[in-house]
Amino acid sequence: MQDVDIKTADGTMDAKLFHPEEGHGQGPWPAVILLMDAFGIRPVFEAMARRIAKEGYVVLLPNVFYRDGHASKLDLNGSFDDEPFRKRIYALIGGLTPERLKQDAAAELDFLARQSMVKGPRVGVAGYCMSGAIAVRMAADFPDRIAAAASSHGGRLATDAPDSPHRLVGRVKGELYFGHADHDNAMPAEAIQKLEAALKDAGVKHRSELFTDKRHGYAVEGMAAYDKDASEQHWERLLDLFGRNLKG
């Protein structure tokens, strides 16, 4: 793992870069962008990046909140039950406008394209919670660059907003995966139905599945909602998605 800086239109995005260490030759290897959840870059996401890298991928883990500070200085430890903490997180998320997200995605993709260890121009993306929507936007904004995108317990994927992620799926050329929890206020049943209808209408290749008796955050170890069985199923789906679309 190495710390890297990526120049963007608004400054410098700090990130971590991982690559296969043994058993996958000398490269180059396909790349995956692993997007953090609202609690930021922390050991569990570094471990997730290493797990993907061990399967033969270069993995970029960017600090999507870089405009508000370096990942090492952003104290994102807290609980959504605490109102000041909750307001702070929502303010950070609110700063990630579609325009900023597109600029950041372009910078991330261009950075990977310049790395000699990265194979080919098309990459995969994995998002969790709030970054599930970011992954979908990236696939829609860069349809020729994103071969596959996954959202695990992503929130607010189908809202009434004119720029809701579900309204963008018609622009996607890659394959999409969605894992939902049936106890998730950020993605209730009616929103899942709206998303799946949009995916069907768009004709985009996708898989959308519901994890029963699970809560928002089931895939990420350390979260109160973490569920080992559901998380391992998510890993199976994720690695299968990337394997089919990035290693073919």
N, C-alpha and C positions, 0 to 999 in steps of 0.2 A: 504494500500500500504506500502511496505517496500523496502528499498534499500538493495541490495544483491551484493556480489562479487562472481564471478565465475572464478576459476582457469583454465587457458588455457595453451597450449604449449608455448605461447608467453607472458604470464603475467597474469594480472587480468582484467577480463571484468566486468565493472560495469553494473548493470541492476536494474530494478524495478519489483517487484513481487506483483501481485494483486490476490485477491480471493473473492468469493462470500461472501456477508455480511448477507443477510437475504433471507429467502424463499427457500433456496436450501439445507436445512439440515446441518449436521455437516461434510459432506464430507466423503470420498475423492471425488474429482471432476476431470473430464478430463481436460487436459491442452492444452493451445494454446500459440504459440510463435508469438508475434506481432512484426514485423520488421519495424523499422523506415525508412523514406525516407532520401534523402541526406541532409535534413536540421536538422536532428538529433532528439534526444529525447526532447520534448517540451510539454507544457500543452495540446495541441490538441491530441497528441498521448497518453498521460496519460488518457485523457478523453475517447479516443477510447478503451484503455485497460479496463477502468472501465465499459464501456458499454458492452464489451464482458463478463467481470467477472459477471456482473449482470444477465447474462443469464445462469450462473451456471458453469463457467470455472475458473480454475487457469490460469492467464495470465502472461507470462514472456515478458518483454520489454527490450531487451538488447541493449547496446550501441555498435553497430557494428564497430564504429571508435575508440574503446578503445585503440588501439595501438598508437593513436595520442593524447590521452588525455581523462581524465574523462569527462563524459557528461556535468558536471557542469562547466567545464573550456573550453570546445570547443565552441567558438563563431561562430555559423553557421547562423547568421542572415545576410542576404544580398540578392542580386538579381543576376540572371544569366546574366542580361544586363551589369553587372560590370565585366570587363575582369579579374582583379586579383581575385575576388571572385570566378568566374567561374573556373579559373585555379586551385584554391585551392580545390574546391569541386571535380573536376575531378581527382586531385592527390590523394585525400582521397579514392575515389571510385577505382582508379587504384591500390591502395594497397591491395584491397580485392581480392587476387588471388583465384582461385578455391581450391588450397591446404589450404590456410588460412581459407576460408569459411567452408571447410569440418571439419577442426580442431575445429573451433568455434561452429559449429553445434553439433559436438560430445560432447563438453563441456556443451552446453545448455541442450541437451537431457539427459546427465548423471546427471546434476544438478536437473532437474525436476524428474528424476527417484528416486532420494534420498529424495524427499519431501513426507512426510507422507500424506499431503493433496492432493496429485496427485493420480488419479485413472488410473491404467493401464499403459502399456509401450508406447502406441501409442498416438501421439499428432497431433494437427492441426497447420498450419502455415499460416500467412497472410502477404503479402508483397505489397509495394506501390512504384511506380516509380522504382528507381534503385533496391529496394529490392524484386520486383516481380521476378526478375531473381534468387535472392538468395533463395527465397522460392522454386522455381522449382529445383534448384540444391540440396537443402536439401532433397526434396522428392526423387530425383534420387540417392543421396548418401546414404540415409537411408530408403530404400523402406519398410523395416519391422517396422520402427518406426513412419513414417509419414502417418497418415491415410487420411489426406486431406490437400491440399495446394491451396491458392488463390493468384492470382496476379491481382491487380487493377492498371490500366494504367501503367503496367510494361514496361520498355524500353529495347531495344536490346535483345529481346527474341529469335530472329531468324536472325542470321548474317552469314557471310561467315567464321567466325572463326571456327577452328576445335573443340573447346570446347563450341560452342554456346549452350545455354540452350535447344533449340529445338532438338538438336542431342542426348539429354540425356533422353528424355521422355519415351523411350522404357524400361528404368530401373524402372520406377515408378509403384508402386502397389496400391497406394492410389488414391483418386479422385482429379482431378484438376479443378480449375475454373479460367477463364481469362475474365477480363473486359477491353475492349479497347476503346479509344476515337478516333473518326474519324479525329480529327485535332491534331495529335500527331507525331511530327517529329522523336521521339524516337522509334516509332512502326508504320511505314507507312503501307499502304494496302498490298503491296507485302510481307512484313514481316509477317503480320497477316496470309496471305494465306500460306506462307511457314510453319509457326507454326501449323496451322490447318491441313495441309497435313501430317506433322510429327505425330501429335496426332492421326489422323485417321489410319495411317500406323502402329502405335504402338499398336493400339487397347486399349489405356488407357481410362478409364472412365473420361469424361471431359465435361465441358460446356465452350464455347467461344462465347462471345457476344460483339456487337459493339454498343457503345453509340453515337448516331448521334448528330451532332452539339455540340460536347463536346471537351474539350481540356485536355491535359496531366495535371493531378492533380485534376480531378473533384470530387474525393471521399473525399479529406482531407480538412476539414474546415480551413479557413484562407489562403488557396492558392488562387492566382489570378484566377485560373481556376475552383475553387470550384463551384459545381452546386448542390443545395440542393436535387432536385428530383433524379438526377443520384446517388448522394451519398446515399440516402435512399434506392434506388433500390440495390445498392451495399451491403448495410447492410442486406437487405432481403436475397440476394444470399449468403452472407458470413455465416450468422447464420443458414440458411437452410443447407448449406454444412457441417458445423460443427455438427449441430444437428443430421443429418443422419449418419455421420461417426464416431462421438465420443460418442454419447449418446445411441446408439442402444444396 
